[in-house]
Amino acid sequence: MPADVIMPALGMAQETGKVLRWLKRDGDTVARGEPLLEVETDKVTVEIEAPANGTLAGVRAAEGAEVPVGTVIALVLAEGEVAPVADPEPRVTREVEAVAAAPVTVPAVPASSARRRLASPKARKLAQERGVDLDSLSGSGPNGAIVARDVASLQQTVTSDGGGSFDVGTVWRVMAERTQRSWQEVPHFFLSRDVDASRLQSWRAAARVKPGGEAITHTDLLVKVCAEALRRHPRINASWRDGEIMGGRGVNVAIAVATDDALVVPVVHDADRLDLAAIAARRRHIVDAARAGKLRPEDVQGGSFTLSNLGMYGVDAFQAIVNAPQAAILAVGRIAERPWAESGELVVRPVLTLTVSFDHRAVDGARGAEFLDTLASLVEEPAGLVA
């Protein structure tokens, strides 16, 4: 049987996805796991991989088309398989339509297609959003490749007197809509606490010297701390859906990552089961993929709690908006030396401010305070978490 290529659903509220670019054409030979196309969803831009080895056929969604999730947009045929003749303008529906037509044999030799201008994925996306023909540009990248700055320099949308508007893509618009909806619909409350980060810094210093290990960041340590706190407080590792509190399927800590397109939240799955090195490796992979526009569908699915760290920007503390339908999000700023009272004396300590935003429908003040107390205790004394 032919293998279906389906428009993925990356969120419960997602209805459609946009086909940005086909990386393969009808008749091309493909391998299982090989990228077939780039899709823009309500969360992020991702690459859709081939579900099987074979020949791509029956492509029925053009570049730029908005397609309902669950729709079959192409087939991958095994050797000797044939594809039905599709309607020139097929109706796109959520259900897979039964197609009965005369078969067409897959050609033995892949069909050739015109070679495209060498360009980065980000440049292609920006050009598509602005209606720029890549063939009209000169590339400043390696081997003459067109990069994002080549497209951006062609069209300046903000005038020198401060008027005009900034271009935003679909991902940014959806992020704005969801943030607004969360702020309007989720009854937020916020709890903050200053903690002594001395032992957290010592933990990081010790972890960084392990030979051959992944470079450890404060974000990695905080993912580990959050995972343990969520394991101890499963009510926080939950979401409010249709009038019910639903427990998370695994402790999956999402990390807020700023990209040129929007804020995205790729996920460290089963973070409570990973050691620090594995968390660091996973964090580096998803952050690099997010900034390169190469996240996979599974990279952004299943988050049960979010961590947002703005410490690298010199921020001391802030309050984050809940990443609905999750029940909570942790916001952290920089570690800064501050006066600290200890045993009746004034000393100087590296201090970190933890601020947790909660959905009051899923978490009450007492449960939120208990969770924050666990977070603070683990930051100040992470013994037992070091791995």
C-alpha positions as CSV (number, residue, x, y, z in Angstrom):
1,M,0.0,0.0,0.0
2,P,1.2,3.5,-0.7
3,A,2.4,5.5,2.3
4,D,0.5,8.7,3.0
5,V,2.2,12.0,3.5
6,I,-0.1,13.9,5.9
7,M,-0.4,17.5,7.0
8,P,0.6,17.2,10.7
9,A,-1.2,18.5,13.7
10,L,1.2,20.0,16.3
11,G,-1.4,21.4,18.7
12,M,-4.8,20.7,19.9
13,A,-6.2,24.0,18.5
14,Q,-4.4,23.8,15.1
15,E,-6.7,23.6,12.1
16,T,-4.4,24.1,9.1
17,G,-0.8,24.1,8.0
18,K,0.8,26.0,5.1
19,V,3.0,24.4,2.5
20,L,6.0,26.6,2.3
21,R,8.3,24.6,-0.1
22,W,8.5,21.1,-1.6
23,L,12.0,19.8,-1.3
24,K,11.2,16.9,-3.6
25,R,9.1,16.7,-6.7
26,D,6.6,14.2,-8.2
27,G,8.6,11.2,-9.4
28,D,11.7,11.8,-7.2
29,T,13.1,8.8,-5.3
30,V,13.0,9.3,-1.5
31,A,14.3,7.5,1.5
32,R,12.4,7.0,4.8
33,G,13.2,10.0,7.1
34,E,14.4,12.2,4.2
35,P,12.9,15.8,4.3
36,L,10.1,16.1,1.7
37,L,8.7,19.6,2.3
38,E,8.7,22.6,4.7
39,V,5.4,23.3,6.5
40,E,4.4,26.4,8.5
41,T,2.0,25.6,11.3
42,D,0.5,27.6,14.1
43,K,3.5,26.7,16.2
44,V,6.6,26.7,14.0
45,T,8.1,25.9,10.6
46,V,9.0,22.2,10.4
47,E,10.3,19.8,7.8
48,I,8.0,16.8,7.0
49,E,9.9,13.6,6.4
50,A,9.2,10.7,4.0
51,P,7.2,8.0,5.8
52,A,8.8,5.2,3.7
53,N,11.3,4.4,1.0
54,G,10.0,4.8,-2.5
55,T,8.9,7.3,-5.1
56,L,7.0,10.6,-4.3
57,A,3.7,10.7,-6.3
58,G,0.3,12.3,-6.2
59,V,1.4,15.7,-4.8
60,R,-1.9,17.5,-4.3
61,A,-1.0,20.7,-2.3
62,A,0.8,23.5,-4.0
63,E,3.4,25.8,-2.3
64,G,1.6,28.5,-0.4
65,A,-1.6,26.4,0.1
66,E,-3.3,26.3,3.5
67,V,-4.3,22.7,4.1
68,P,-6.4,21.2,6.9
69,V,-4.5,19.0,9.3
70,G,-4.9,15.3,8.7
71,T,-5.1,15.8,4.9
72,V,-3.1,13.4,2.7
73,I,-1.0,15.8,0.6
74,A,1.1,13.2,-1.3
75,L,2.0,9.5,-1.5
76,V,5.2,7.5,-1.4
77,L,5.0,4.5,-3.6
78,A,7.1,1.3,-3.3
79,E,8.7,-0.2,-6.3
80,G,6.0,-1.5,-8.7
81,E,3.2,0.3,-7.0
82,V,0.9,2.6,-9.1
83,A,-0.9,5.8,-8.1
84,P,-4.4,6.8,-9.1
85,V,-4.9,9.8,-11.4
86,A,-5.8,12.7,-9.2
87,D,-8.4,15.4,-9.9
88,P,-6.4,18.4,-11.3
89,E,-7.9,20.5,-8.5
90,P,-8.6,18.0,-5.7
91,R,-10.8,18.9,-2.9
92,V,-8.9,19.1,0.4
93,T,-10.7,17.8,3.4
94,R,-9.9,16.5,6.8
95,E,-10.8,12.9,5.8
96,V,-8.8,11.0,3.3
97,E,-11.0,10.8,0.2
98,A,-11.2,7.5,-1.7
99,V,-9.8,7.9,-5.1
100,A,-10.9,5.5,-7.9
101,A,-9.3,6.2,-11.2
102,A,-7.2,4.6,-13.9
103,P,-3.7,3.8,-12.5
104,V,-0.5,5.4,-13.7
105,T,2.7,3.4,-13.4
106,V,5.5,5.1,-11.5
107,P,8.3,6.0,-13.9
108,A,11.5,3.9,-13.4
109,V,13.6,7.1,-13.7
110,P,12.9,10.0,-11.4
111,A,11.5,13.0,-13.2
112,S,14.0,15.9,-13.4
113,S,13.2,19.5,-12.3
114,A,14.8,22.8,-12.9
115,R,17.6,23.6,-10.4
116,R,16.6,26.3,-7.9
117,R,18.7,29.2,-6.9
118,L,21.0,28.3,-4.0
119,A,19.4,29.9,-0.9
120,S,19.1,29.3,2.8
121,P,15.7,28.1,4.2
122,K,15.3,31.4,6.0
123,A,15.9,33.4,2.9
124,R,13.4,31.4,0.9
125,K,10.8,31.9,3.6
126,L,11.4,35.6,3.8
127,A,11.3,35.9,0.0
128,Q,8.0,34.1,-0.1
129,E,6.5,36.3,2.6
130,R,7.6,39.5,0.8
131,G,6.9,38.3,-2.8
132,V,10.5,38.6,-3.8
133,D,11.8,36.6,-6.8
134,L,15.0,34.9,-5.7
135,D,16.3,34.9,-9.3
136,S,16.4,38.7,-9.2
137,L,18.8,38.7,-6.3
138,S,22.6,38.4,-5.9
139,G,23.7,36.1,-3.1
140,S,26.2,37.1,-0.5
141,G,26.5,33.7,1.1
142,P,28.9,30.8,0.5
143,N,29.1,29.9,-3.3
144,G,26.8,32.8,-4.1
145,A,23.9,31.5,-1.9
146,I,21.1,33.9,-1.1
147,V,20.9,34.5,2.6
148,A,18.2,36.4,4.7
149,R,20.1,39.7,4.7
150,D,20.0,39.7,0.8
151,V,16.2,39.6,0.9
152,A,15.9,42.0,3.8
153,S,18.1,44.6,2.2
154,L,15.9,44.7,-0.9
155,Q,12.8,45.9,0.9
156,Q,13.0,48.4,3.8
157,T,9.5,48.6,5.3
158,V,10.2,51.1,8.1
159,T,10.8,54.7,7.0
160,S,13.5,56.9,8.4
161,D,10.9,59.0,10.3
162,G,9.7,55.9,12.2
163,G,6.5,55.3,10.2
164,G,5.5,52.2,8.2
165,S,5.2,48.7,9.5
166,F,7.3,45.6,10.2
167,D,6.8,42.4,8.2
168,V,5.5,39.5,10.3
169,G,5.0,35.9,9.2
170,T,2.3,33.4,10.0
171,V,4.1,32.0,13.0
172,W,4.4,35.5,14.6
173,R,0.8,36.3,14.0
174,V,-0.3,33.0,15.5
175,M,2.0,33.5,18.5
176,A,0.4,37.0,19.0
177,E,-3.1,35.6,18.7
178,R,-2.4,32.8,21.2
179,T,-0.6,35.0,23.6
180,Q,-3.5,37.4,23.6
181,R,-6.0,34.6,24.0
182,S,-4.1,33.2,27.0
183,W,-3.8,36.6,28.7
184,Q,-7.5,37.2,28.2
185,E,-8.9,33.7,29.0
186,V,-6.4,32.3,31.6
187,P,-6.8,33.6,35.1
188,H,-3.1,34.2,35.9
189,F,-1.5,34.6,39.3
190,F,2.2,35.0,39.9
191,L,4.6,33.9,42.7
192,S,8.2,35.0,43.0
193,R,11.1,34.2,45.2
194,D,14.8,35.2,45.4
195,V,17.2,32.3,45.8
196,D,20.9,31.9,46.6
197,A,22.4,30.6,43.4
198,S,25.8,29.8,44.9
199,R,25.4,26.0,44.7
200,L,23.8,26.3,41.3
201,Q,26.9,28.0,40.0
202,S,29.2,25.5,41.7
203,W,27.1,22.7,40.1
204,R,27.6,24.2,36.7
205,A,31.3,24.7,37.2
206,A,31.8,21.1,38.2
207,A,29.7,19.8,35.3
208,R,31.6,21.8,32.7
209,V,34.9,20.2,33.5
210,K,33.8,16.7,32.7
211,P,36.0,15.5,29.8
212,G,34.1,15.0,26.5
213,G,30.9,16.2,28.0
214,E,28.4,18.6,26.5
215,A,28.8,22.3,27.6
216,I,26.4,22.9,30.5
217,T,24.3,26.1,30.8
218,H,22.2,27.4,33.6
219,T,19.1,26.6,31.4
220,D,20.2,22.9,31.4
221,L,20.4,23.0,35.2
222,L,17.0,24.7,35.5
223,V,15.4,22.1,33.2
224,K,16.7,19.4,35.5
225,V,15.4,21.2,38.6
226,C,12.0,21.9,37.0
227,A,11.7,18.2,35.9
228,E,12.3,17.0,39.5
229,A,9.9,19.6,41.0
230,L,7.2,18.6,38.5
231,R,7.8,14.9,39.3
232,R,7.1,15.7,42.9
233,H,4.1,18.0,42.1
234,P,2.2,16.3,39.3
235,R,-0.7,18.7,39.7
236,I,1.6,21.4,38.2
237,N,2.6,19.1,35.3
238,A,-1.0,19.4,34.0
239,S,-3.4,21.4,31.9
240,W,-6.9,22.8,32.0
241,R,-9.0,21.4,29.2
242,D,-12.8,21.5,28.8
243,G,-13.4,22.0,32.5
244,E,-11.0,19.3,33.6
245,I,-7.5,19.1,34.9
246,M,-5.6,16.7,32.7
247,G,-2.3,15.3,33.9
248,G,0.7,15.5,31.6
249,R,1.9,12.4,29.6
250,G,5.4,12.6,30.9
251,V,7.4,15.4,32.3
252,N,8.1,17.3,29.2
253,V,9.8,20.7,29.7
254,A,9.5,23.2,26.9
255,I,12.1,25.9,26.5
256,A,11.1,29.3,25.1
257,V,13.5,30.1,22.2
258,A,13.6,33.5,20.4
259,T,14.1,33.2,16.6
260,D,13.9,35.8,13.9
261,D,10.4,34.6,13.0
262,A,8.8,34.3,16.4
263,L,9.0,32.8,19.9
264,V,8.9,29.0,19.7
265,V,8.9,26.4,22.5
266,P,10.6,23.1,21.5
267,V,10.4,20.4,24.1
268,V,12.8,18.3,26.2
269,H,10.7,15.1,26.5
270,D,10.8,13.0,29.7
271,A,13.2,15.4,31.2
272,D,12.9,13.8,34.6
273,R,14.4,10.6,33.2
274,L,17.4,12.3,31.6
275,D,20.8,13.0,33.2
276,L,22.3,16.4,32.8
277,A,24.5,15.6,29.8
278,A,21.4,14.2,27.9
279,I,19.4,17.3,28.8
280,A,22.3,19.6,27.5
281,A,22.5,17.6,24.3
282,R,18.8,17.8,23.7
283,R,18.7,21.5,24.5
284,R,21.4,22.3,22.1
285,H,19.8,20.2,19.3
286,I,16.3,21.8,19.6
287,V,17.6,25.4,20.0
288,D,19.9,25.0,17.0
289,A,17.0,23.5,15.0
290,A,14.6,26.3,16.1
291,R,17.0,29.0,15.0
292,A,17.7,27.3,11.7
293,G,14.0,26.6,11.0
294,K,14.6,22.9,11.1
295,L,12.4,21.7,13.9
296,R,10.5,18.5,13.4
297,P,6.8,18.0,14.4
298,E,7.8,15.9,17.4
299,D,10.2,18.6,18.6
300,V,7.3,20.9,19.5
301,Q,4.7,18.4,20.7
302,G,3.7,17.3,24.2
303,G,5.1,20.1,26.4
304,S,3.7,20.0,29.9
305,F,5.5,23.0,31.4
306,T,7.6,25.9,30.0
307,L,10.9,27.5,31.1
308,S,11.6,31.0,29.9
309,N,15.1,32.3,30.6
310,L,16.0,36.0,29.8
311,G,19.1,36.1,32.0
312,M,21.4,36.3,29.0
313,Y,19.8,39.7,28.2
314,G,20.5,41.2,31.5
315,V,17.0,40.9,32.8
316,D,16.7,40.6,36.6
317,A,13.1,39.3,36.8
318,F,9.9,39.2,34.8
319,Q,6.4,37.6,34.6
320,A,5.7,35.3,31.7
321,I,2.3,34.6,30.1
322,V,1.1,31.0,30.6
323,N,1.7,28.8,27.5
324,A,-1.9,27.5,27.4
325,P,-3.1,24.8,27.9
326,Q,-0.2,24.2,30.3
327,A,-0.8,25.1,33.9
328,A,2.4,27.0,34.6
329,I,5.5,28.7,33.2
330,L,8.8,29.6,35.0
331,A,10.5,32.9,34.2
332,V,14.1,33.4,35.3
333,G,16.4,36.4,34.8
334,R,20.2,36.8,35.4
335,I,22.2,35.7,38.4
336,A,23.5,38.9,40.0
337,E,25.4,39.6,43.1
338,R,23.1,41.3,45.7
339,P,23.1,41.9,49.5
340,W,21.9,38.8,51.4
341,A,21.1,38.4,55.0
342,E,22.7,35.3,56.5
343,S,22.8,34.3,60.2
344,G,22.2,37.9,61.2
345,E,25.0,39.3,58.9
346,L,24.9,41.1,55.6
347,V,26.8,39.2,52.9
348,V,26.9,39.3,49.1
349,R,25.5,36.3,47.3
350,P,24.7,35.4,43.6
351,V,21.0,35.7,43.6
352,L,18.4,34.4,41.1
353,T,14.8,35.4,41.0
354,L,12.3,32.7,40.2
355,T,8.8,33.8,39.1
356,V,6.1,31.2,38.3
357,S,2.9,32.1,36.4
358,F,0.0,29.8,37.1
359,D,-3.4,29.1,35.6
360,H,-5.7,29.5,38.6
361,R,-8.2,27.1,37.1
362,A,-5.7,24.3,37.4
363,V,-3.6,25.4,40.4
364,D,-4.5,27.3,43.6
365,G,-2.2,29.5,45.6
366,A,-1.2,26.9,48.2
367,R,-0.2,24.3,45.5
368,G,1.7,27.0,43.6
369,A,3.6,28.0,46.7
370,E,4.5,24.5,47.5
371,F,5.8,24.0,44.0
372,L,7.9,27.2,44.1
373,D,9.3,26.2,47.5
374,T,10.5,22.9,45.9
375,L,12.0,24.7,43.0
376,A,13.8,27.1,45.4
377,S,15.1,24.3,47.6
378,L,16.5,22.4,44.6
379,V,18.2,25.5,43.3
380,E,19.8,26.3,46.6
381,E,20.7,22.7,47.4
382,P,20.8,20.6,44.2
383,A,22.6,17.6,45.9
384,G,21.0,14.4,44.5
385,L,20.3,16.0,41.2
386,V,23.9,16.1,40.0
387,A,24.3,13.5,37.2
